[in-house]
């Protein structure tokens, strides 16, 4: 255990990177999920086909492959673009943080697309008809009727997506982001204690998973509080 | 930047050399993981707290941490401990392949036991009661009444888990194994052509996913053929 002593602050900053990555990717996940679900439910054939292709590709390929493709692919593209303006440039890449959060968000977003789609379909059509009868505009119906009704349905599966999301952040260490797993590798280089360090990383992630699970449980309670029997 | 078709044609056969390893990882850890999942399920629903609590903790830990961290703990971490190096499992844990199998099995076993539990809980109570009314023992009831129905109920979730297990096998490339992903990474490191190589291997993975889904779709249809006319 004494091997960890000098590394607490590094692990703390590493954990903070995980948290940042989680929230950025979570925001993008919700965005991609809503866009995907919207396209799948729209009457537009092209939008539907693109959304279907999106979910098939990102749910069917390994996460690490998507991540590496994004990181190295974007580096190649960016370098090529930069060389148009300045041929002396050798190499440009997008920061691992952004490549990582974008790749993870696209992966989890493809799962969220299906969840949101199902949740939107689960909203009672009578409510939407009612708001239409009241002369509420489409946008307002979406914001005030559809979203509040669907997020209750989407919450339990979306909680699972958030757990996958936090666990996928560990992969970003492979492209060199200084998060906990990366810190552990550095610490192992100095202390030669791989078991201790990786167990600590596991414990940190277990803590994050627990926080997410408990938060989702509270949110579910909050979302369904109108269904509770009043005493 | 250009898209090198010759490189794709050149690298696909190389990557397909790794498909054997990918399938070995998938089928071996799926078989072992299913066995582990059933064992954990039986402990979990045994109704004895000293059996079900440790199982719940096990499931909680393995589902709450990234599979990559689990692989690293087993491959890089365990050799730090002396009793592991002297233990009987050292011949397995010394090899990256053995470590990958152990990690994938332990991980997927935790997920599968929860899926199986969902199936068992979904079996109609009345059927179990009918079984005990007919004088069947607990074991017989589980084997002849609960299990066949539970298997049918959890098949869709099981097929999803097979797909995620298949995706997890790609992580074996992080501990020096040359599965399809490992070979793809080697080629990219040599040629620095991520688009061509990674997109080709992506297509191969998509075909495998599709095949898994089709197979399970067929099994599901067959197993529930008494429902539809």
HADDOCK unambig.tbl for C-alpha pairs under 7 A between the chains (distance, minus, plus):
assign (segid A and resid 57 and name CA) (segid B and resid 206 and name CA) 6.90 0.50 0.50
assign (segid A and resid 60 and name CA) (segid B and resid 205 and name CA) 6.98 0.50 0.50
assign (segid A and resid 60 and name CA) (segid B and resid 206 and name CA) 5.36 0.50 0.50
assign (segid A and resid 60 and name CA) (segid B and resid 209 and name CA) 5.68 0.50 0.50
assign (segid A and resid 61 and name CA) (segid B and resid 167 and name CA) 6.31 0.50 0.50
assign (segid A and resid 61 and name CA) (segid B and resid 202 and name CA) 6.07 0.50 0.50
assign (segid A and resid 61 and name CA) (segid B and resid 205 and name CA) 5.75 0.50 0.50
assign (segid A and resid 61 and name CA) (segid B and resid 206 and name CA) 5.99 0.50 0.50
assign (segid A and resid 62 and name CA) (segid B and resid 167 and name CA) 4.27 0.50 0.50
assign (segid A and resid 62 and name CA) (segid B and resid 168 and name CA) 6.64 0.50 0.50
assign (segid A and resid 62 and name CA) (segid B and resid 170 and name CA) 6.35 0.50 0.50
assign (segid A and resid 64 and name CA) (segid B and resid 171 and name CA) 7.00 0.50 0.50
assign (segid A and resid 65 and name CA) (segid B and resid 198 and name CA) 6.93 0.50 0.50
assign (segid A and resid 69 and name CA) (segid B and resid 194 and name CA) 6.16 0.50 0.50
assign (segid A and resid 69 and name CA) (segid B and resid 195 and name CA) 6.70 0.50 0.50
assign (segid A and resid 69 and name CA) (segid B and resid 198 and name CA) 6.09 0.50 0.50
assign (segid A and resid 72 and name CA) (segid B and resid 194 and name CA) 6.03 0.50 0.50
assign (segid A and resid 73 and name CA) (segid B and resid 194 and name CA) 5.64 0.50 0.50
assign (segid A and resid 73 and name CA) (segid B and resid 195 and name CA) 5.85 0.50 0.50
assign (segid A and resid 80 and name CA) (segid B and resid 1 and name CA) 5.93 0.50 0.50
assign (segid A and resid 167 and name CA) (segid B and resid 65 and name CA) 6.34 0.50 0.50
assign (segid A and resid 167 and name CA) (segid B and resid 66 and name CA) 4.61 0.50 0.50
assign (segid A and resid 168 and name CA) (segid B and resid 66 and name CA) 6.80 0.50 0.50
assign (segid A and resid 170 and name CA) (segid B and resid 66 and name CA) 6.67 0.50 0.50
assign (segid A and resid 193 and name CA) (segid B and resid 80 and name CA) 6.60 0.50 0.50
assign (segid A and resid 194 and name CA) (segid B and resid 76 and name CA) 6.03 0.50 0.50
assign (segid A and resid 194 and name CA) (segid B and resid 77 and name CA) 4.61 0.50 0.50
assign (segid A and resid 194 and name CA) (segid B and resid 80 and name CA) 6.71 0.50 0.50
assign (segid A and resid 195 and name CA) (segid B and resid 73 and name CA) 5.93 0.50 0.50
assign (segid A and resid 195 and name CA) (segid B and resid 77 and name CA) 3.60 0.50 0.50
assign (segid A and resid 195 and name CA) (segid B and resid 78 and name CA) 5.92 0.50 0.50
assign (segid A and resid 195 and name CA) (segid B and resid 80 and name CA) 6.10 0.50 0.50
assign (segid A and resid 198 and name CA) (segid B and resid 69 and name CA) 6.64 0.50 0.50
assign (segid A and resid 198 and name CA) (segid B and resid 72 and name CA) 6.97 0.50 0.50
assign (segid A and resid 198 and name CA) (segid B and resid 73 and name CA) 5.61 0.50 0.50
assign (segid A and resid 198 and name CA) (segid B and resid 77 and name CA) 6.80 0.50 0.50
assign (segid A and resid 199 and name CA) (segid B and resid 73 and name CA) 6.72 0.50 0.50
assign (segid A and resid 202 and name CA) (segid B and resid 65 and name CA) 5.68 0.50 0.50
assign (segid A and resid 202 and name CA) (segid B and resid 69 and name CA) 6.32 0.50 0.50
assign (segid A and resid 205 and name CA) (segid B and resid 64 and name CA) 6.93 0.50 0.50
assign (segid A and resid 205 and name CA) (segid B and resid 65 and name CA) 5.49 0.50 0.50
assign (segid A and resid 206 and name CA) (segid B and resid 61 and name CA) 6.83 0.50 0.50
assign (segid A and resid 206 and name CA) (segid B and resid 64 and name CA) 5.09 0.50 0.50
assign (segid A and resid 206 and name CA) (segid B and resid 65 and name CA) 5.47 0.50 0.50
assign (segid A and resid 209 and name CA) (segid B and resid 64 and name CA) 5.53 0.50 0.50
